[in-house]
Amino acid sequence: MTISKSKPITLGAAIFYGGLIAGILDAADGFVAYYFAAGFNPIQVLQFIASGLYGAAAFQKGIPGALVGLLAHFFIAFAVAAIYVGATRFLPMLNREAVMWGLIYGVAVFMVMNFVVLPHTAAVKSPLSLPLLLNGVLGHALLVGLPIALSARRITSQSGFSTQPA
């Protein structure tokens, strides 16, 4: 990624790139993991995400249901990136020790999503197994938290953007 010196880099760029990378990697991981664990194809995985809004009816909505799931997935990825990037303004250690905090953040995102958020939605129950649990924890650490933290550190450090609050 080449960053132009002539254009100012914003926190929005860190949120965008972190959320985009994390969203793509997490979706790819979900497609592979749920294919091997439950035989789901990518459309079914996205419909499963949409079931948070529609319940079991998401699986009857075809491609439109999958698109809702895709939009929801990326909305969450960008929101999670925005939380982390926003926190770097008040906690500079998040950028100084981005690898450690990114991994921790990814695990925290997994725990909050699965044990706090999902139980309060209409989501269909996911197949539960030790391999899916381990994949979820490790996948969120490596493929969600870490890319968000590294994007935040790279973009804010290259821009000269201060992570200290004004």
C-alpha positions in Angstrom: 0.0 0.0 0.0 1.5 3.3 -1.1 0.5 6.3 0.9 0.7 9.7 -0.7 2.4 12.4 1.3 0.2 15.1 -0.4 -3.1 13.9 0.9 -3.7 14.0 4.6 -4.5 10.6 6.1 -7.3 10.5 8.5 -8.6 8.2 11.2 -11.3 7.4 8.7 -8.7 5.8 6.5 -7.5 3.6 9.3 -11.1 2.6 10.0 -11.8 1.9 6.3 -8.7 -0.2 5.7 -8.8 -2.0 9.0 -12.5 -2.8 8.6 -12.2 -3.8 5.0 -9.2 -6.1 5.6 -10.7 -7.7 8.7 -14.1 -8.1 7.0 -12.6 -9.8 4.0 -10.4 -12.1 6.1 -13.1 -13.0 8.6 -15.6 -13.7 5.8 -13.1 -16.0 4.0 -12.4 -17.8 7.3 -16.1 -18.2 8.0 -16.7 -19.6 4.5 -14.0 -22.2 5.0 -14.7 -23.1 8.6 -18.4 -23.5 8.1 -17.9 -25.5 4.9 -15.8 -28.1 6.7 -17.8 -28.0 10.0 -21.3 -28.0 8.7 -21.2 -28.2 4.9 -22.4 -24.6 4.5 -21.7 -22.8 1.2 -20.8 -19.0 1.3 -24.5 -18.0 0.5 -25.6 -20.0 3.6 -22.9 -18.5 5.8 -24.1 -15.0 4.7 -27.7 -16.0 5.3 -26.7 -17.2 8.7 -25.4 -13.7 9.4 -28.7 -12.2 8.2 -30.5 -14.5 10.5 -29.5 -12.1 13.3 -32.1 -9.8 11.7 -34.6 -12.2 10.1 -34.3 -15.4 12.2 -34.7 -18.7 10.2 -36.5 -16.8 7.5 -33.1 -15.5 6.3 -32.5 -18.9 4.7 -35.6 -18.5 2.6 -34.6 -15.1 1.2 -32.0 -16.4 -1.3 -29.4 -14.0 -2.6 -31.1 -10.9 -1.1 -30.8 -12.5 2.3 -27.1 -13.2 1.7 -26.6 -9.6 0.6 -28.2 -8.4 3.9 -25.8 -10.7 5.7 -22.8 -9.4 3.7 -23.8 -5.8 4.5 -24.3 -6.6 8.2 -20.9 -8.4 8.3 -19.1 -5.4 6.9 -21.1 -2.9 9.0 -19.9 -4.8 12.1 -16.3 -5.0 10.8 -16.2 -1.2 10.2 -17.8 -0.6 13.6 -15.3 -2.8 15.4 -12.5 -1.0 13.5 -13.9 2.4 14.5 -14.0 1.4 18.1 -10.3 0.3 18.1 -9.1 3.2 16.0 -11.1 5.6 18.3 -9.5 4.1 21.3 -6.0 4.7 20.0 -6.6 8.4 20.5 -6.9 7.9 24.2 -4.7 4.8 24.7 -1.5 5.2 22.7 -0.3 1.8 23.9 -2.7 0.3 21.4 -0.4 1.6 18.6 2.9 1.1 20.4 2.1 -2.6 21.1 -0.3 -3.2 18.2 0.3 -6.9 17.8 -0.4 -7.8 21.4 -3.4 -5.5 21.7 -4.8 -6.4 18.3 -4.7 -10.1 19.2 -6.4 -9.4 22.6 -9.0 -7.2 20.9 -9.8 -9.9 18.3 -10.5 -12.4 21.1 -12.6 -9.8 22.9 -14.6 -9.1 19.8 -15.3 -12.8 19.4 -16.4 -13.1 23.0 -18.7 -10.1 22.9 -20.3 -11.0 19.6 -20.9 -14.6 20.6 -21.8 -14.3 24.2 -23.4 -10.9 24.5 -24.6 -9.7 21.1 -25.8 -12.9 19.3 -28.0 -14.1 22.2 -30.0 -10.9 21.9 -30.7 -11.3 18.2 -32.9 -13.5 16.1 -29.9 -15.5 14.9 -30.3 -19.2 14.3 -28.2 -21.3 16.6 -24.8 -22.1 15.1 -23.4 -25.6 15.1 -21.2 -25.7 18.2 -18.0 -27.7 18.2 -14.6 -27.4 19.7 -13.0 -26.9 16.2 -15.4 -24.0 15.4 -14.8 -22.4 18.8 -11.0 -22.6 18.4 -11.3 -21.3 14.9 -13.5 -18.5 16.1 -11.1 -17.4 18.8 -7.9 -17.8 16.8 -9.5 -16.4 13.6 -10.8 -13.3 15.3 -7.4 -12.7 17.0 -5.4 -13.1 13.8 -7.8 -12.1 11.1 -9.9 -9.4 12.8 -8.1 -7.8 15.8 -4.6 -7.9 14.3 -5.3 -6.4 10.9 -7.3 -3.6 12.6 -4.6 -2.8 15.0 -1.8 -2.9 12.4 -3.9 -0.7 10.0 -4.4 1.8 12.8 -0.7 1.8 13.7 0.5 2.1 10.2 -1.8 4.7 9.0 -1.7 6.9 12.0 2.1 6.7 12.3 2.7 7.3 8.5 0.4 10.3 8.6 2.1 11.9 11.5 -1.4 11.9 13.1 -1.2 12.3 16.8 -3.0 9.6 18.7 -3.2 12.0 21.7 -6.6 13.6 22.2 -6.8 17.3 21.4 
